[in-house]
Amino acid sequence: MTLQNDLLLRAARGENVERVPIWLMRQAGRILAEYRAVREKAGSFIKLATTPELAAEVTIQPVDILGVDAAIIFSDILVVPEAMGLPYEMVEQRGPVFPKTVRNPQELERIKVADAESDLAYVLEAIKIVKKELNGRVPLIGFAGAPFTIFCYMTEGRGSKTFSIAKKLLYADPAFSHALLQKITDSTIEYLKAQVRAGVDLVQIFDSWAGILSPDQYRTFSLPYIKQICDAVAEATGVPITVFAKGAFFARQEIGQLNCSVVGLDWNMDAAESRQLIPGKTLQGNLDPCVLYADYDQVKAEVKKMLQAFGTQRYIANLGHGVYPDTDPEKVKYFIQTVKEYSV
Ligand code: CP3
């Protein structure tokens, strides 16, 4: 099916666009009362994410309500460790918790490479429903966590500011760490390929915890696995791939050399410097989500600054990380409208 609005895909491929496309990380989520209502009906985050009809419904909400140029499938990066044999719980006010963790070779033995078509069938089913209901209005983004970020949750068992248990393993047992990272990578490649078969138009890899690694460690424990994913998914599917490595300002040049079309930036990364370090790729980002707590005039001024810095071609507007749940949805709409208005 041809898309009515393919701005995002054209920008990702480096083709000319008549205005800058925009979407928001975490656009399908708690900022919207309509999301909270469906989540209430589902009973829990996990129930919502594993019920394809409901996941599809909240995926489409931001397209209708906010006017974004893409939908992102409603799910979580943590469905991959679950499919590998490590279930998680989503604890109110606290975030994800894994009752069991993987910290040694014996525990690794019990972890399998996920079979996307069976273990993650509910996500693939949600993708098919969304594609049907979107009916070509905007592209659909699929996603997965980068192996290092998934490794953090599987070893630590919960969120952390430092992920020192995860990082300790990199130093103390590199062989174990590489073996677990490889199992996650193999699971992720098959999962992303399955998402494309189910209908997603492009995919994003979230390396949310990249910034806690030193440049050396990043080169050893994260980049090679993202590279495997980009190479395998690009070759098998040909869809544009976005790599978003939060905090990895030090690795921009190397990320820019990956087999991907788009590089996501957080707000610590300067636009002009990033263009220089990442030639020939589309950049995505990078407004500080806290700008959306400021007044309307300030939001407009910051958007204009951002557009001036990135230009209107080879650029996808977004925040530098997920939108914070207590952001006023009217401010989010204003952000989106302002990008549309000032980027033509
Ligand atoms: O709109 C979208 O972006 C699509 C849905 C999406 C979710 N999680 C839904 C979600 C996406 C792309 C993610 C990715 C994700 N999940 C990441 C990578 C991106 C990032 O933010 O760095 C990470 C690290 C996770 C793990 C995760 N999931 C955490 C740490 C938390 C708790 C923090 C929080 O925001 O509550 C979640 C929960 C989660 N995932 C929610 C949503 C909408 C909130 C839970 C709820 O509704 O109760």
Residues whose N, C-alpha, C, O or C-beta is under 5 A from the ligand:
A	BS01	CP3	L24 M25 R26 Q27 A28 G29 R30 F45 I72 I73 F74 S75 D76 I77 G95 P96 F206 S208 G322
